[in-house]
Amino acid sequence: MGDDPAIVIIGSGFAGLGMAIQLKKAGFHDFVILEKNDDLGGTWRDNSYPGCACDVPSHMYSFSFELNPGWSRMFAPQQEIWDYLRRCVDKYRLGAHLRFKSTVDSMEWDDDAGQWRVSLADGARYNPKAVISGIGALHVPAYPQIRGVERFTGKTFHSAGWDHSYDLRGKRVAVIGTGASAIQFVPHVAEQAGRLHLFQRTPPWIQPKPDVPFPAPVRQALRLPGAARALRNIIYGVLEARSVGFTLSPRLSTPMREIALRHIAAQIPDPQLRAKVTPDYTIGCKRILLSSDYYPALNRPNVDVITDGITEVTETGIVTADGSAYDVDVIIYGTGFKVTDTLAQQRINGRGGLKIQEAWADGIEAHHGITVPGFPNFFMLLGPNTGLGHNSVVFMIETQVKHIMSCLRLLSAEKGRTIEPKASAMRRFNDRLHRRLRKAVWSEGGCQSWYLDEKGVNRTLWPGFTFEYWSGSRRAKRSDYTITG
């Protein structure tokens, strides 16, 4: 048996740590943070591939209450973000609350005891009054279903489990996938590989990355009172403007499309290659990526972009639909993560033994993306439909933390035992949300993306401006919730 804190937080990325800090700020210290790995940081611990960096400006991709005037660049590299999270843990003294190598196996609500039974893979158990899931969506690597992958005798790894001990110099390398991770690591691999075969299913829309270093005088100036906050506010406004074309009308995205097309024209002289990398779907339908060195990497003589579908993997390499065979030494998967089913795969049983899979039989959804009827005292950070395609998810996390804190205050004020959303409140919230999503670019843009579930419904993104979410979700409405006990 483990000790029994009042609250268990699962995950030690931005979500879990942000929640923990606000609990401590409110004077609440009776909680633990369960982390399945042996170190903190979530996606910024797992993804250490060459070139890994944030694609949201650093001054926005950080906690609003813990600004960092010392970011080295406009878009911070992975190590810097990981170090930032460590500093947050030290400053707010979260170390004593962290429990590493604590993989959650199952969570079951005990009606009689009014507690959760959180069982770990090592046999330990916690019995908290509330559970807050901060597991995020970008931590379960997705692999394509390709015949024969197990037969390949060379080296294979996923971008989220980069093998830094493997020397790519002079090797014949296959990269499968051209998503957000791949466009960051491909330029680095291209410099080392003897030959790089890049297998692309769908080209991404890519815009230039306005990444600049912050010289020492600028970093010093950002330490002046209000300077870092002012820069953050400017960045917020610029990013928020991108949402107009996603949510109001895809026609409003024409300027963004023109920027991306000019980027291709400026960086790729070969018309055949240009045709291969030019998307045929509405910009914004898939995640818009930022890079200024990806296209130049594709121009290199040792790189070829292959758009024919992969039919099988053999002992020595990859075969495509046109019958071509590519012998390689290593296959690197840049195929992203399982996003829409990350939460749905968890073993979570609520009131009366209700399985989360039963509650989500028609698709994953939650009230404000945070709470689910039938699951008392259970909260999610970055739950269904709270991801973003245009701004910083840290902003969404902080709004959700405020919502959870307001739920806990309601529970405390009424001396209640449990709090959960009314089914009618969740229905109203999600009906409005999906009415908006049906008109948005992700549903009408003519592409398949990880935003959509197997039925083609967007279960991932928020369909509006982030200030709308903040306005409507930062405080729990008492009338939306049932409090018992």
Secondary structure, DSSP 8 states (H G I E B T S, - for coil): -----SEEEE--SHHHHHHHHHHHHTT---EEEE-SSSSS-THHHH---TT-B-SS-TTTSS-TTS--TT-SBSS-BHHHHHHHHHHHHHHTT-GGGEE-S--EEEEEEETTTTEEEEEETTS-EE--SEEEE---STTSB-----BTGGG--SEEEEGGG--TTS--TT-EEEEE--STTHHHHHHHHHHH-SEEEEE-SS---EE-----B--HHHHHHTTSTTHHHHHHHHHHHHHHHTHHHHHT-GGGGHHHHHHHHHHHHHH---HHHHHHHS--S-TTSS--EE-SSHHHHHTSTTEEEE-S-EEEE-SSEEEETTS-EEE-SEEEE---B--TTTTTTS-EE-GGG-BHHHHTTT----BTTTB-TT-TTEEESS-TT-B-SSS-HHHHHHHHHHHHHHHHHHHHHTT-SEEEE-HHHHHHHHHHHHHHHHHSHHHHSS---TTB-TTS-B-SB--S-HHHHHHHHSS--GGGEEEE-
